[in-house]
Amino acid sequence: MTLLTPRLILRPWREDDAEDLYKYARDPEVGPPAGWPPHTSVENSREIIKAVLSAPETYAVCLKEDGRAIGSVGLKTGAQTDMTDRRDECELGYWIGKPFWGQGLIPEASRELLCRAFEDLSMNTVWCGYYEGNEKSRRVQEKLGFAYHHKTEGLEVSLLGETRTGHVMYMTREMYEEMRK
C-alpha cells in the first residue's frame, strides 16, 4: 500500500532503498536517540530492511519530488510492540534523516498513519514513546496531539546495551476524532 500526503509518498521499503537508508541511518544523531545503533554499511541497511522495515504497516518516508527514502514511519502491532497486547491498539514509530529535521515532514507522515490506524485499521488507541532527552520526538508527539501517559525508569535498550528512562504518550479514537473537527 502507498499513502500520499501533500509533500510525501509513504510506501513499503524495498531492498534497493539500502543506499538511501544507510546515508541517513549511519548518523549517530538519528538512531541512538530512538534506541538503535547507527548503521554500519549499505549491506547492514539492506539486512535491516529485510528483518525490520519489511514489517506490515511500516513505510519508507519519501519526498514526492524524487521518491528517495529519507526516513521511516510505521504502526507496530502484536508482538512488534511492548506497549500493548490489545488487538485494537498499536504503537506509532518514526525517524527521519537529519537534513530533513525541522521541516514538519514526520508530523505530516505521522498524521497520515494516525488516519490509517483509526479509520482503516479500527484502532481505539495509538501509543507512542520517546526516551529521556529526545526532545525532537517528544515535540512531534505533542504536535500530533498525543497526551502524556507515564514514565518508566530503568528500561533496557538492548540494541545499545544500556538502560534509559522512557516516556509513553497516547491518543484515543475520541481524541483523534475531536482533533479532526
C-alpha positions in Angstrom: 0.0 0.0 0.0 1.2 3.5 -0.8 -0.1 6.6 1.1 0.2 10.2 -0.1 0.4 13.4 1.8 0.9 16.9 0.4 4.7 16.5 0.3 5.4 12.8 0.8 5.0 9.3 -0.6 4.7 6.7 2.1 5.4 3.3 0.6 6.8 -0.1 1.6 10.6 -0.4 1.9 12.5 -2.1 -0.9 15.9 -3.7 -0.8 17.1 -1.1 -3.4 16.5 1.6 -0.7 19.5 0.3 1.2 21.9 3.1 0.0 19.4 5.8 0.9 18.7 4.2 4.2 22.4 3.9 5.0 23.0 7.6 4.0 20.7 8.8 6.9 20.7 5.8 9.4 24.5 5.9 9.8 24.3 9.3 11.5 24.8 8.8 15.3 22.3 11.6 15.9 19.5 9.6 14.3 19.3 6.1 15.6 20.7 6.2 19.2 18.2 8.7 20.5 15.5 6.3 19.3 17.2 3.2 20.7 19.0 1.7 17.8 22.7 1.9 16.7 23.9 3.7 13.6 24.0 1.5 10.5 27.5 0.3 9.6 27.2 -0.3 5.9 24.8 -0.5 2.9 24.6 -4.2 3.5 23.7 -3.7 7.2 20.9 -1.3 6.0 19.8 -3.9 3.4 19.5 -6.5 6.2 17.5 -4.1 8.4 15.1 -3.5 5.5 14.6 -7.3 5.3 14.4 -8.0 9.0 12.8 -4.9 10.5 11.5 -2.4 7.9 9.6 -5.0 5.9 7.1 -5.4 8.7 3.4 -4.8 7.9 2.4 -1.1 8.2 6.0 0.1 8.0 6.6 2.7 5.3 9.6 4.5 3.8 9.1 8.2 4.0 9.9 9.6 0.6 9.8 13.2 -0.8 7.4 13.4 -3.8 10.0 15.3 -5.8 12.4 12.4 -6.1 10.9 9.4 -4.4 14.0 8.6 -2.4 13.7 7.2 1.2 14.6 9.8 3.8 13.1 8.2 6.9 10.5 5.7 8.2 7.1 5.7 9.8 5.1 2.7 11.0 2.4 1.2 13.1 3.6 -1.7 15.3 1.0 -4.3 16.4 1.0 -7.6 18.3 4.5 -8.9 19.1 6.1 -6.0 17.3 5.3 -3.7 20.3 5.7 -3.9 24.0 3.4 -1.0 24.7 0.2 -3.0 24.4 -1.1 -6.5 23.9 -4.5 -5.5 22.7 -5.6 -6.1 19.1 -7.3 -2.7 18.9 -4.2 -0.8 19.9 -0.9 -0.1 18.2 2.4 1.8 18.5 3.5 4.6 16.2 7.2 4.8 15.5 9.2 7.2 13.2 12.5 8.7 12.3 13.9 10.9 9.6 17.3 11.8 8.3 19.0 14.8 9.9 19.0 17.0 6.7 15.2 16.9 7.0 14.7 17.8 10.6 12.6 20.8 11.5 10.6 20.8 8.2 7.4 19.2 9.7 7.8 16.1 7.5 7.5 13.5 10.3 4.4 15.1 11.8 2.9 15.1 8.2 3.7 11.4 7.7 2.6 10.5 11.2 -0.8 12.3 10.7 -1.4 10.0 7.7 -0.5 6.9 9.8 -2.9 8.1 12.5 -5.6 8.3 9.9 -4.7 4.8 8.8 -4.7 3.5 12.3 -8.1 4.9 13.4 -10.0 5.0 10.1 -8.7 1.9 8.2 -7.4 -0.4 10.9 -10.1 0.4 13.5 -7.7 1.0 16.3 -9.0 2.5 19.5 -5.7 3.7 21.0 -2.3 4.6 19.4 0.7 4.6 21.7 4.0 6.4 21.1 7.1 6.7 23.2 10.4 8.6 23.5 13.5 8.2 25.6 14.5 10.9 28.1 16.4 13.7 26.3 14.9 13.0 22.8 13.1 16.4 22.7 12.6 16.2 18.9 10.5 13.1 19.3 8.6 14.5 22.3 7.7 17.6 20.3 6.5 15.6 17.3 4.1 13.7 19.6 2.9 16.9 21.2 2.3 18.5 17.7 0.2 15.4 16.8 -2.0 15.8 19.9 -0.8 12.9 21.9 -1.3 13.1 25.7 1.3 12.1 28.3 0.6 8.7 30.0 3.6 7.7 32.1 7.3 7.4 32.6 9.3 4.2 33.1 12.8 4.3 34.6 15.4 1.6 34.0 14.2 0.5 30.6 16.6 -1.9 28.9 17.7 -0.7 25.5 19.0 -4.0 24.3 20.3 -2.8 20.9 22.6 -0.3 22.6 23.3 -2.3 25.8 22.1 0.4 28.1 19.2 1.5 30.3 17.2 4.6 29.9 14.1 6.4 31.1 11.2 6.1 28.7 8.1 8.3 28.4 4.9 7.0 26.9 2.2 9.1 25.3 -1.2 8.0 23.8 -4.0 9.1 21.6 -7.5 7.6 21.7 -10.0 7.4 18.9 -12.1 10.1 20.7 -9.0 12.4 20.9 -8.3 11.8 17.2 -12.0 12.5 16.2 -12.0 15.7 18.3 -8.9 17.0 16.5 -10.4 16.2 13.1 -13.4 18.6 13.7 
